[in-house]
């Protein structure tokens, strides 16, 4: 049973991935509205971390 996800686990991962996609999208849109360099840097870090999280979730779903 190792390496297999239950139905509820797969649904939870899909829900988490949807949330992370929304976060990355929102941060990307906000980057265009922000003038403060420190805040832009934080948004960029958030985008990068969110993108990595999405890739990790996708790899879990594909297993």
mmCIF file as Biopython writes it, N, C-alpha, C and O atoms, coordinates in Angstrom:
data_model
#
loop_
_atom_site.group_PDB
_atom_site.id
_atom_site.type_symbol
_atom_site.label_atom_id
_atom_site.label_alt_id
_atom_site.label_comp_id
_atom_site.label_asym_id
_atom_site.label_entity_id
_atom_site.label_seq_id
_atom_site.pdbx_PDB_ins_code
_atom_site.Cartn_x
_atom_site.Cartn_y
_atom_site.Cartn_z
_atom_site.occupancy
_atom_site.B_iso_or_equiv
_atom_site.auth_seq_id
_atom_site.auth_asym_id
_atom_site.pdbx_PDB_model_num
ATOM 1   N N  . UNK A ? 1  ? 0.818  -1.193 0.000   1.0 0.0 1  A 1 
ATOM 2   C CA . UNK A ? 1  ? 0.000  0.000  0.000   1.0 0.0 1  A 1 
ATOM 3   C C  . UNK A ? 1  ? 0.863  1.258  0.000   1.0 0.0 1  A 1 
ATOM 4   O O  . UNK A ? 1  ? 0.349  2.368  -0.141  1.0 0.0 1  A 1 
ATOM 5   N N  . UNK A ? 2  ? 2.147  1.087  0.156   1.0 0.0 2  A 1 
ATOM 6   C CA . UNK A ? 2  ? 3.061  2.216  0.177   1.0 0.0 2  A 1 
ATOM 7   C C  . UNK A ? 2  ? 3.103  2.885  -1.198  1.0 0.0 2  A 1 
ATOM 8   O O  . UNK A ? 2  ? 3.163  2.203  -2.221  1.0 0.0 2  A 1 
ATOM 9   N N  . UNK A ? 3  ? 3.072  4.223  -1.222  1.0 0.0 3  A 1 
ATOM 10  C CA . UNK A ? 3  ? 3.124  4.946  -2.480  1.0 0.0 3  A 1 
ATOM 11  C C  . UNK A ? 3  ? 1.762  5.216  -3.091  1.0 0.0 3  A 1 
ATOM 12  O O  . UNK A ? 3  ? 1.666  5.957  -4.070  1.0 0.0 3  A 1 
ATOM 13  N N  . UNK A ? 4  ? 0.713  4.637  -2.543  1.0 0.0 4  A 1 
ATOM 14  C CA . UNK A ? 4  ? -0.646 4.851  -3.050  1.0 0.0 4  A 1 
ATOM 15  C C  . UNK A ? 4  ? -1.362 5.836  -2.128  1.0 0.0 4  A 1 
ATOM 16  O O  . UNK A ? 4  ? -1.227 5.780  -0.905  1.0 0.0 4  A 1 
ATOM 17  N N  . UNK A ? 5  ? -2.123 6.732  -2.742  1.0 0.0 5  A 1 
ATOM 18  C CA . UNK A ? 5  ? -2.908 7.682  -1.961  1.0 0.0 5  A 1 
ATOM 19  C C  . UNK A ? 5  ? -4.348 7.217  -1.883  1.0 0.0 5  A 1 
ATOM 20  O O  . UNK A ? 5  ? -4.892 6.670  -2.842  1.0 0.0 5  A 1 
ATOM 21  N N  . UNK A ? 6  ? -4.952 7.439  -0.743  1.0 0.0 6  A 1 
ATOM 22  C CA . UNK A ? 6  ? -6.371 7.178  -0.611  1.0 0.0 6  A 1 
ATOM 23  C C  . UNK A ? 6  ? -7.156 8.280  -1.320  1.0 0.0 6  A 1 
ATOM 24  O O  . UNK A ? 6  ? -6.608 9.335  -1.640  1.0 0.0 6  A 1 
ATOM 25  N N  . UNK A ? 7  ? -8.415 8.031  -1.557  1.0 0.0 7  A 1 
ATOM 26  C CA . UNK A ? 7  ? -9.242 9.018  -2.253  1.0 0.0 7  A 1 
ATOM 27  C C  . UNK A ? 7  ? -9.263 10.336 -1.482  1.0 0.0 7  A 1 
ATOM 28  O O  . UNK A ? 7  ? -9.119 11.407 -2.071  1.0 0.0 7  A 1 
ATOM 29  N N  . UNK A ? 8  ? -9.442 10.255 -0.176  1.0 0.0 8  A 1 
ATOM 30  C CA . UNK A ? 8  ? -9.503 11.475 0.625   1.0 0.0 8  A 1 
ATOM 31  C C  . UNK A ? 8  ? -8.165 12.227 0.603   1.0 0.0 8  A 1 
ATOM 32  O O  . UNK A ? 8  ? -8.141 13.458 0.623   1.0 0.0 8  A 1 
ATOM 33  N N  . UNK A ? 9  ? -7.068 11.487 0.563   1.0 0.0 9  A 1 
ATOM 34  C CA . UNK A ? 9  ? -5.753 12.136 0.504   1.0 0.0 9  A 1 
ATOM 35  C C  . UNK A ? 9  ? -5.558 12.851 -0.831  1.0 0.0 9  A 1 
ATOM 36  O O  . UNK A ? 9  ? -5.028 13.960 -0.878  1.0 0.0 9  A 1 
ATOM 37  N N  . UNK A ? 10 ? -5.987 12.214 -1.901  1.0 0.0 10 A 1 
ATOM 38  C CA . UNK A ? 10 ? -5.891 12.839 -3.213  1.0 0.0 10 A 1 
ATOM 39  C C  . UNK A ? 10 ? -6.726 14.106 -3.296  1.0 0.0 10 A 1 
ATOM 40  O O  . UNK A ? 10 ? -6.299 15.106 -3.873  1.0 0.0 10 A 1 
ATOM 41  N N  . UNK A ? 11 ? -7.919 14.057 -2.716  1.0 0.0 11 A 1 
ATOM 42  C CA . UNK A ? 11 ? -8.788 15.238 -2.709  1.0 0.0 11 A 1 
ATOM 43  C C  . UNK A ? 11 ? -8.174 16.370 -1.889  1.0 0.0 11 A 1 
ATOM 44  O O  . UNK A ? 11 ? -8.243 17.536 -2.277  1.0 0.0 11 A 1 
ATOM 45  N N  . UNK A ? 12 ? -7.578 16.019 -0.763  1.0 0.0 12 A 1 
ATOM 46  C CA . UNK A ? 12 ? -6.920 17.033 0.065   1.0 0.0 12 A 1 
ATOM 47  C C  . UNK A ? 12 ? -5.747 17.677 -0.684  1.0 0.0 12 A 1 
ATOM 48  O O  . UNK A ? 12 ? -5.547 18.890 -0.611  1.0 0.0 12 A 1 
ATOM 49  N N  . UNK A ? 13 ? -4.981 16.861 -1.398  1.0 0.0 13 A 1 
ATOM 50  C CA . UNK A ? 13 ? -3.860 17.406 -2.166  1.0 0.0 13 A 1 
ATOM 51  C C  . UNK A ? 13 ? -4.348 18.324 -3.280  1.0 0.0 13 A 1 
ATOM 52  O O  . UNK A ? 13 ? -3.746 19.368 -3.532  1.0 0.0 13 A 1 
ATOM 53  N N  . UNK A ? 14 ? -5.426 17.946 -3.943  1.0 0.0 14 A 1 
ATOM 54  C CA . UNK A ? 14 ? -5.989 18.799 -4.990  1.0 0.0 14 A 1 
ATOM 55  C C  . UNK A ? 14 ? -6.476 20.126 -4.405  1.0 0.0 14 A 1 
ATOM 56  O O  . UNK A ? 14 ? -6.284 21.185 -5.003  1.0 0.0 14 A 1 
ATOM 57  N N  . UNK A ? 15 ? -7.101 20.057 -3.246  1.0 0.0 15 A 1 
ATOM 58  C CA . UNK A ? 15 ? -7.572 21.272 -2.587  1.0 0.0 15 A 1 
ATOM 59  C C  . UNK A ? 15 ? -6.399 22.167 -2.196  1.0 0.0 15 A 1 
ATOM 60  O O  . UNK A ? 15 ? -6.454 23.383 -2.376  1.0 0.0 15 A 1 
ATOM 61  N N  . UNK A ? 16 ? -5.351 21.569 -1.669  1.0 0.0 16 A 1 
ATOM 62  C CA . UNK A ? 16 ? -4.159 22.323 -1.287  1.0 0.0 16 A 1 
ATOM 63  C C  . UNK A ? 16 ? -3.497 22.947 -2.511  1.0 0.0 16 A 1 
ATOM 64  O O  . UNK A ? 16 ? -3.047 24.092 -2.462  1.0 0.0 16 A 1 
ATOM 65  N N  . UNK A ? 17 ? -3.437 22.191 -3.613  1.0 0.0 17 A 1 
ATOM 66  C CA . UNK A ? 17 ? -2.832 22.719 -4.834  1.0 0.0 17 A 1 
ATOM 67  C C  . UNK A ? 17 ? -3.656 23.887 -5.391  1.0 0.0 17 A 1 
ATOM 68  O O  . UNK A ? 17 ? -3.091 24.863 -5.885  1.0 0.0 17 A 1 
ATOM 69  N N  . UNK A ? 18 ? -4.964 23.790 -5.313  1.0 0.0 18 A 1 
ATOM 70  C CA . UNK A ? 18 ? -5.828 24.886 -5.760  1.0 0.0 18 A 1 
ATOM 71  C C  . UNK A ? 18 ? -5.564 26.139 -4.933  1.0 0.0 18 A 1 
ATOM 72  O O  . UNK A ? 18 ? -5.472 27.241 -5.473  1.0 0.0 18 A 1 
ATOM 73  N N  . UNK A ? 19 ? -5.444 25.965 -3.627  1.0 0.0 19 A 1 
ATOM 74  C CA . UNK A ? 19 ? -5.155 27.096 -2.744  1.0 0.0 19 A 1 
ATOM 75  C C  . UNK A ? 19 ? -3.795 27.715 -3.070  1.0 0.0 19 A 1 
ATOM 76  O O  . UNK A ? 19 ? -3.671 28.937 -3.144  1.0 0.0 19 A 1 
ATOM 77  N N  . UNK A ? 20 ? -2.787 26.884 -3.263  1.0 0.0 20 A 1 
ATOM 78  C CA . UNK A ? 20 ? -1.446 27.388 -3.584  1.0 0.0 20 A 1 
ATOM 79  C C  . UNK A ? 20 ? -1.445 28.120 -4.924  1.0 0.0 20 A 1 
ATOM 80  O O  . UNK A ? 20 ? -0.782 29.147 -5.070  1.0 0.0 20 A 1 
ATOM 81  N N  . UNK A ? 21 ? -2.186 27.597 -5.904  1.0 0.0 21 A 1 
ATOM 82  C CA . UNK A ? 21 ? -2.288 28.280 -7.194  1.0 0.0 21 A 1 
ATOM 83  C C  . UNK A ? 21 ? -2.918 29.662 -7.030  1.0 0.0 21 A 1 
ATOM 84  O O  . UNK A ? 21 ? -2.477 30.627 -7.653  1.0 0.0 21 A 1 
ATOM 85  N N  . UNK A ? 22 ? -3.935 29.751 -6.202  1.0 0.0 22 A 1 
ATOM 86  C CA . UNK A ? 22 ? -4.579 31.033 -5.938  1.0 0.0 22 A 1 
ATOM 87  C C  . UNK A ? 22 ? -3.604 32.000 -5.277  1.0 0.0 22 A 1 
ATOM 88  O O  . UNK A ? 22 ? -3.561 33.178 -5.634  1.0 0.0 22 A 1 
ATOM 89  N N  . UNK A ? 23 ? -2.827 31.517 -4.323  1.0 0.0 23 A 1 
ATOM 90  C CA . UNK A ? 23 ? -1.836 32.361 -3.642  1.0 0.0 23 A 1 
ATOM 91  C C  . UNK A ? 23 ? -0.785 32.891 -4.608  1.0 0.0 23 A 1 
ATOM 92  O O  . UNK A ? 23 ? -0.436 34.071 -4.569  1.0 0.0 23 A 1 
ATOM 93  N N  . UNK A ? 24 ? -0.283 32.017 -5.472  1.0 0.0 24 A 1 
ATOM 94  C CA . UNK A ? 24 ? 0.736  32.435 -6.447  1.0 0.0 24 A 1 
ATOM 95  C C  . UNK A ? 24 ? 0.144  33.445 -7.422  1.0 0.0 24 A 1 
ATOM 96  O O  . UNK A ? 24 ? 0.798  34.428 -7.769  1.0 0.0 24 A 1 
ATOM 97  N N  . UNK A ? 25 ? -1.074 33.213 -7.861  1.0 0.0 25 A 1 
ATOM 98  C CA . UNK A ? 25 ? -1.730 34.141 -8.781  1.0 0.0 25 A 1 
ATOM 99  C C  . UNK A ? 25 ? -1.927 35.505 -8.132  1.0 0.0 25 A 1 
ATOM 100 O O  . UNK A ? 25 ? -1.659 36.536 -8.749  1.0 0.0 25 A 1 
ATOM 101 N N  . UNK A ? 26 ? -2.393 35.509 -6.898  1.0 0.0 26 A 1 
ATOM 102 C CA . UNK A ? 26 ? -2.617 36.770 -6.193  1.0 0.0 26 A 1 
ATOM 103 C C  . UNK A ? 26 ? -1.304 37.527 -5.986  1.0 0.0 26 A 1 
ATOM 104 O O  . UNK A ? 26 ? -1.255 38.739 -6.197  1.0 0.0 26 A 1 
ATOM 105 N N  . UNK A ? 27 ? -0.260 36.846 -5.585  1.0 0.0 27 A 1 
ATOM 106 C CA . UNK A ? 27 ? 1.040  37.501 -5.388  1.0 0.0 27 A 1 
ATOM 107 C C  . UNK A ? 27 ? 1.578  38.054 -6.699  1.0 0.0 27 A 1 
ATOM 108 O O  . UNK A ? 27 ? 2.168  39.134 -6.728  1.0 0.0 27 A 1 
ATOM 109 N N  . UNK A ? 28 ? 1.374  37.311 -7.784  1.0 0.0 28 A 1 
ATOM 110 C CA . UNK A ? 28 ? 1.842  37.771 -9.092  1.0 0.0 28 A 1 
ATOM 111 C C  . UNK A ? 28 ? 1.113  39.043 -9.507  1.0 0.0 28 A 1 
ATOM 112 O O  . UNK A ? 28 ? 1.738  39.977 -10.010 1.0 0.0 28 A 1 
ATOM 113 N N  . UNK A ? 29 ? -0.190 39.090 -9.306  1.0 0.0 29 A 1 
ATOM 114 C CA . UNK A ? 29 ? -0.972 40.281 -9.649  1.0 0.0 29 A 1 
ATOM 115 C C  . UNK A ? 29 ? -0.554 41.459 -8.772  1.0 0.0 29 A 1 
ATOM 116 O O  . UNK A ? 29 ? -0.418 42.580 -9.261  1.0 0.0 29 A 1 
ATOM 117 N N  . UNK A ? 30 ? -0.351 41.210 -7.490  1.0 0.0 30 A 1 
ATOM 118 C CA . UNK A ? 30 ? 0.030  42.278 -6.567  1.0 0.0 30 A 1 
ATOM 119 C C  . UNK A ? 30 ? 1.402  42.863 -6.900  1.0 0.0 30 A 1 
ATOM 120 O O  . UNK A ? 30 ? 1.658  44.037 -6.631  1.0 0.0 30 A 1 
ATOM 121 N N  . UNK A ? 31 ? 2.282  42.054 -7.483  1.0 0.0 31 A 1 
ATOM 122 C CA . UNK A ? 31 ? 3.618  42.549 -7.865  1.0 0.0 31 A 1 
ATOM 123 C C  . UNK A ? 31 ? 3.500  43.749 -8.804  1.0 0.0 31 A 1 
ATOM 124 O O  . UNK A ? 31 ? 4.314  44.671 -8.740  1.0 0.0 31 A 1 
ATOM 125 N N  . UNK A ? 32 ? 2.500  43.739 -9.666  1.0 0.0 32 A 1 
ATOM 126 C CA . UNK A ? 32 ? 2.311  44.847 -10.599 1.0 0.0 32 A 1 
ATOM 127 C C  . UNK A ? 32 ? 1.788  46.110 -9.941  1.0 0.0 32 A 1 
ATOM 128 O O  . UNK A ? 32 ? 1.853  47.186 -10.535 1.0 0.0 32 A 1 
ATOM 129 N N  . UNK A ? 33 ? 1.276  46.001 -8.739  1.0 0.0 33 A 1 
ATOM 130 C CA . UNK A ? 33 ? 0.678  47.148 -8.051  1.0 0.0 33 A 1 
ATOM 131 C C  . UNK A ? 33 ? 1.566  47.738 -6.967  1.0 0.0 33 A 1 
ATOM 132 O O  . UNK A ? 33 ? 1.273  48.814 -6.445  1.0 0.0 33 A 1 
ATOM 133 N N  . UNK A ? 34 ? 2.642  47.052 -6.623  1.0 0.0 34 A 1 
ATOM 134 C CA . UNK A ? 34 ? 3.479  47.438 -5.489  1.0 0.0 34 A 1 
ATOM 135 C C  . UNK A ? 34 ? 4.709  48.209 -5.967  1.0 0.0 34 A 1 
ATOM 136 O O  . UNK A ? 34 ? 5.377  47.818 -6.925  1.0 0.0 34 A 1 
ATOM 137 N N  . UNK A ? 35 ? 4.986  49.305 -5.279  1.0 0.0 35 A 1 
ATOM 138 C CA . UNK A ? 35 ? 6.169  50.109 -5.606  1.0 0.0 35 A 1 
ATOM 139 C C  . UNK A ? 35 ? 7.320  49.883 -4.625  1.0 0.0 35 A 1 
ATOM 140 O O  . UNK A ? 35 ? 8.484  50.070 -4.982  1.0 0.0 35 A 1 
ATOM 141 N N  . UNK A ? 36 ? 7.008  49.487 -3.409  1.0 0.0 36 A 1 
ATOM 142 C CA . UNK A ? 36 ? 8.017  49.277 -2.377  1.0 0.0 36 A 1 
ATOM 143 C C  . UNK A ? 36 ? 8.870  48.043 -2.710  1.0 0.0 36 A 1 
ATOM 144 O O  . UNK A ? 36 ? 8.341  46.948 -2.898  1.0 0.0 36 A 1 
ATOM 145 N N  . UNK A ? 37 ? 10.177 48.232 -2.779  1.0 0.0 37 A 1 
ATOM 146 C CA . UNK A ? 37 ? 11.083 47.148 -3.174  1.0 0.0 37 A 1 
ATOM 147 C C  . UNK A ? 37 ? 11.116 46.015 -2.164  1.0 0.0 37 A 1 
ATOM 148 O O  . UNK A ? 37 ? 11.248 44.853 -2.548  1.0 0.0 37 A 1 
ATOM 149 N N  . UNK A ? 38 ? 11.001 46.327 -0.890  1.0 0.0 38 A 1 
ATOM 150 C CA . UNK A ? 38 ? 11.017 45.284 0.138   1.0 0.0 38 A 1 
ATOM 151 C C  . UNK A ? 38 ? 9.768  44.395 0.017   1.0 0.0 38 A 1 
ATOM 152 O O  . UNK A ? 38 ? 9.853  43.173 0.136   1.0 0.0 38 A 1 
ATOM 153 N N  . UNK A ? 39 ? 8.632  45.018 -0.216  1.0 0.0 39 A 1 
ATOM 154 C CA . UNK A ? 39 ? 7.402  44.254 -0.390  1.0 0.0 39 A 1 
ATOM 155 C C  . UNK A ? 39 ? 7.439  43.439 -1.679  1.0 0.0 39 A 1 
ATOM 156 O O  . UNK A ? 39 ? 6.961  42.305 -1.713  1.0 0.0 39 A 1 
ATOM 157 N N  . UNK A ? 40 ? 8.006  44.015 -2.741  1.0 0.0 40 A 1 
ATOM 158 C CA . UNK A ? 40 ? 8.155  43.273 -4.007  1.0 0.0 40 A 1 
ATOM 159 C C  . UNK A ? 40 ? 9.036  42.040 -3.795  1.0 0.0 40 A 1 
ATOM 160 O O  . UNK A ? 40 ? 8.765  40.970 -4.341  1.0 0.0 40 A 1 
ATOM 161 N N  . UNK A ? 41 ? 10.081 42.204 -3.004  1.0 0.0 41 A 1 
ATOM 162 C CA . UNK A ? 41 ? 10.977 41.087 -2.710  1.0 0.0 41 A 1 
ATOM 163 C C  . UNK A ? 41 ? 10.238 39.988 -1.944  1.0 0.0 41 A 1 
ATOM 164 O O  . UNK A ? 41 ? 10.410 38.804 -2.233  1.0 0.0 41 A 1 
ATOM 165 N N  . UNK A ? 42 ? 9.428  40.375 -0.984  1.0 0.0 42 A 1 
ATOM 166 C CA . UNK A ? 42 ? 8.638  39.391 -0.228  1.0 0.0 42 A 1 
ATOM 167 C C  . UNK A ? 42 ? 7.646  38.673 -1.126  1.0 0.0 42 A 1 
ATOM 168 O O  . UNK A ? 42 ? 7.462  37.461 -1.009  1.0 0.0 42 A 1 
ATOM 169 N N  . UNK A ? 43 ? 7.005  39.415 -2.023  1.0 0.0 43 A 1 
ATOM 170 C CA . UNK A ? 43 ? 6.068  38.796 -2.952  1.0 0.0 43 A 1 
ATOM 171 C C  . UNK A ? 43 ? 6.777  37.816 -3.878  1.0 0.0 43 A 1 
ATOM 172 O O  . UNK A ? 43 ? 6.258  36.738 -4.166  1.0 0.0 43 A 1 
ATOM 173 N N  . UNK A ? 44 ? 7.967  38.195 -4.344  1.0 0.0 44 A 1 
ATOM 174 C CA . UNK A ? 44 ? 8.740  37.312 -5.219  1.0 0.0 44 A 1 
ATOM 175 C C  . UNK A ? 44 ? 9.131  36.027 -4.492  1.0 0.0 44 A 1 
ATOM 176 O O  . UNK A ? 44 ? 9.070  34.939 -5.065  1.0 0.0 44 A 1 
ATOM 177 N N  . UNK A ? 45 ? 9.529  36.158 -3.244  1.0 0.0 45 A 1 
ATOM 178 C CA . UNK A ? 45 ? 9.862  34.975 -2.444  1.0 0.0 45 A 1 
ATOM 179 C C  . UNK A ? 45 ? 8.638  34.091 -2.252  1.0 0.0 45 A 1 
ATOM 180 O O  . UNK A ? 45 ? 8.737  32.865 -2.303  1.0 0.0 45 A 1 
ATOM 181 N N  . UNK A ? 46 ? 7.488  34.711 -2.031  1.0 0.0 46 A 1 
ATOM 182 C CA . UNK A ? 46 ? 6.244  33.964 -1.866  1.0 0.0 46 A 1 
ATOM 183 C C  . UNK A ? 46 ? 5.890  33.221 -3.153  1.0 0.0 46 A 1 
ATOM 184 O O  . UNK A ? 46 ? 5.447  32.074 -3.107  1.0 0.0 46 A 1 
ATOM 185 N N  . UNK A ? 47 ? 6.082  33.861 -4.282  1.0 0.0 47 A 1 
ATOM 186 C CA . UNK A ? 47 ? 5.803  33.230 -5.580  1.0 0.0 47 A 1 
ATOM 187 C C  . UNK A ? 47 ? 6.712  32.019 -5.784  1.0 0.0 47 A 1 
ATOM 188 O O  . UNK A ? 47 ? 6.256  30.959 -6.214  1.0 0.0 47 A 1 
ATOM 189 N N  . UNK A ? 48 ? 7.986  32.179 -5.478  1.0 0.0 48 A 1 
ATOM 190 C CA . UNK A ? 48 ? 8.937  31.081 -5.647  1.0 0.0 48 A 1 
ATOM 191 C C  . UNK A ? 48 ? 8.614  29.913 -4.706  1.0 0.0 48 A 1 
ATOM 192 O O  . UNK A ? 48 ? 8.643  28.754 -5.121  1.0 0.0 48 A 1 
ATOM 193 N N  . UNK A ? 49 ? 8.310  30.218 -3.456  1.0 0.0 49 A 1 
ATOM 194 C CA . UNK A ? 49 ? 7.979  29.160 -2.497  1.0 0.0 49 A 1 
ATOM 195 C C  . UNK A ? 49 ? 6.676  28.464 -2.888  1.0 0.0 49 A 1 
ATOM 196 O O  . UNK A ? 49 ? 6.568  27.241 -2.794  1.0 0.0 49 A 1 
ATOM 197 N N  . UNK A ? 50 ? 5.694  29.240 -3.323  1.0 0.0 50 A 1 
ATOM 198 C CA . UNK A ? 50 ? 4.426  28.663 -3.742  1.0 0.0 50 A 1 
ATOM 199 C C  . UNK A ? 50 ? 4.581  27.767 -4.959  1.0 0.0 50 A 1 
ATOM 200 O O  . UNK A ? 50 ? 3.957  26.710 -5.044  1.0 0.0 50 A 1 
ATOM 201 N N  . UNK A ? 51 ? 5.412  28.191 -5.898  1.0 0.0 51 A 1 
ATOM 202 C CA . UNK A ? 51 ? 5.663  27.400 -7.103  1.0 0.0 51 A 1 
ATOM 203 C C  . UNK A ? 51 ? 6.339  26.080 -6.751  1.0 0.0 51 A 1 
ATOM 204 O O  . UNK A ? 51 ? 5.994  25.034 -7.299  1.0 0.0 51 A 1 
ATOM 205 N N  . UNK A ? 52 ? 7.303  26.134 -5.836  1.0 0.0 52 A 1 
ATOM 206 C CA . UNK A ? 52 ? 7.956  24.894 -5.384  1.0 0.0 52 A 1 
ATOM 207 C C  . UNK A ? 52 ? 6.950  23.965 -4.705  1.0 0.0 52 A 1 
ATOM 208 O O  . UNK A ? 52 ? 6.972  22.754 -4.922  1.0 0.0 52 A 1 
ATOM 209 N N  . UNK A ? 53 ? 6.076  24.534 -3.888  1.0 0.0 53 A 1 
ATOM 210 C CA . UNK A ? 53 ? 5.056  23.732 -3.206  1.0 0.0 53 A 1 
ATOM 211 C C  . UNK A ? 53 ? 4.130  23.056 -4.209  1.0 0.0 53 A 1 
ATOM 212 O O  . UNK A ? 53 ? 3.790  21.883 -4.055  1.0 0.0 53 A 1 
ATOM 213 N N  . UNK A ? 54 ? 3.724  23.797 -5.234  1.0 0.0 54 A 1 
ATOM 214 C CA . UNK A ? 54 ? 2.847  23.239 -6.261  1.0 0.0 54 A 1 
ATOM 215 C C  . UNK A ? 54 ? 3.534  22.082 -6.972  1.0 0.0 54 A 1 
ATOM 216 O O  . UNK A ? 54 ? 2.913  21.052 -7.233  1.0 0.0 54 A 1 
ATOM 217 N N  . UNK A ? 55 ? 4.804  22.250 -7.283  1.0 0.0 55 A 1 
ATOM 218 C CA . UNK A ? 55 ? 5.550  21.172 -7.962  1.0 0.0 55 A 1 
ATOM 219 C C  . UNK A ? 55 ? 5.647  19.939 -7.065  1.0 0.0 55 A 1 
ATOM 220 O O  . UNK A ? 55 ? 5.522  18.814 -7.551  1.0 0.0 55 A 1 
ATOM 221 N N  . UNK A ? 56 ? 5.865  20.131 -5.779  1.0 0.0 56 A 1 
ATOM 222 C CA . UNK A ? 56 ? 5.939  19.002 -4.850  1.0 0.0 56 A 1 
ATOM 223 C C  . UNK A ? 56 ? 4.594  18.300 -4.727  1.0 0.0 56 A 1 
ATOM 224 O O  . UNK A ? 56 ? 4.535  17.071 -4.686  1.0 0.0 56 A 1 
ATOM 225 N N  . UNK A ? 57 ? 3.532  19.063 -4.670  1.0 0.0 57 A 1 
ATOM 226 C CA . UNK A ? 57 ? 2.193  18.464 -4.584  1.0 0.0 57 A 1 
ATOM 227 C C  . UNK A ? 57 ? 1.883  17.681 -5.855  1.0 0.0 57 A 1 
ATOM 228 O O  . UNK A ? 57 ? 1.340  16.578 -5.795  1.0 0.0 57 A 1 
ATOM 229 N N  . UNK A ? 58 ? 2.230  18.255 -7.003  1.0 0.0 58 A 1 
ATOM 230 C CA . UNK A ? 58 ? 1.999  17.558 -8.273  1.0 0.0 58 A 1 
ATOM 231 C C  . UNK A ? 58 ? 2.741  16.240 -8.313  1.0 0.0 58 A 1 
ATOM 232 O O  . UNK A ? 58 ? 2.211  15.243 -8.803  1.0 0.0 58 A 1 
ATOM 233 N N  . UNK A ? 59 ? 3.962  16.223 -7.803  1.0 0.0 59 A 1 
ATOM 234 C CA . UNK A ? 59 ? 4.728  14.962 -7.822  1.0 0.0 59 A 1 
ATOM 235 C C  . UNK A ? 59 ? 4.079  13.926 -6.901  1.0 0.0 59 A 1 
ATOM 236 O O  . UNK A ? 59 ? 4.103  12.733 -7.205  1.0 0.0 59 A 1 
ATOM 237 N N  . UNK A ? 60 ? 3.506  14.360 -5.793  1.0 0.0 60 A 1 
ATOM 238 C CA . UNK A ? 60 ? 2.808  13.434 -4.898  1.0 0.0 60 A 1 
ATOM 239 C C  . UNK A ? 60 ? 1.549  12.869 -5.559  1.0 0.0 60 A 1 
ATOM 240 O O  . UNK A ? 60 ? 1.245  11.684 -5.417  1.0 0.0 60 A 1 
ATOM 241 N N  . UNK A ? 61 ? 0.827  13.716 -6.275  1.0 0.0 61 A 1 
ATOM 242 C CA . UNK A ? 61 ? -0.400 13.282 -6.930  1.0 0.0 61 A 1 
ATOM 243 C C  . UNK A ? 61 ? -0.097 12.286 -8.045  1.0 0.0 61 A 1 
ATOM 244 O O  . UNK A ? 61 ? -0.863 11.348 -8.260  1.0 0.0 61 A 1 
ATOM 245 N N  . UNK A ? 62 ? 1.008  12.480 -8.752  1.0 0.0 62 A 1 
ATOM 246 C CA . UNK A ? 62 ? 1.352  11.630 -9.889  1.0 0.0 62 A 1 
ATOM 247 C C  . UNK A ? 62 ? 1.865  10.254 -9.471  1.0 0.0 62 A 1 
ATOM 248 O O  . UNK A ? 62 ? 1.932  9.352  -10.305 1.0 0.0 62 A 1 
ATOM 249 N N  . UNK A ? 63 ? 2.223  10.074 -8.227  1.0 0.0 63 A 1 
ATOM 250 C CA . UNK A ? 63 ? 2.765  8.788  -7.768  1.0 0.0 63 A 1 
ATOM 251 C C  . UNK A ? 63 ? 1.716  7.727  -7.741  1.0 0.0 63 A 1 
ATOM 252 O O  . UNK A ? 63 ? 2.001  6.586  -7.380  1.0 0.0 63 A 1 
#
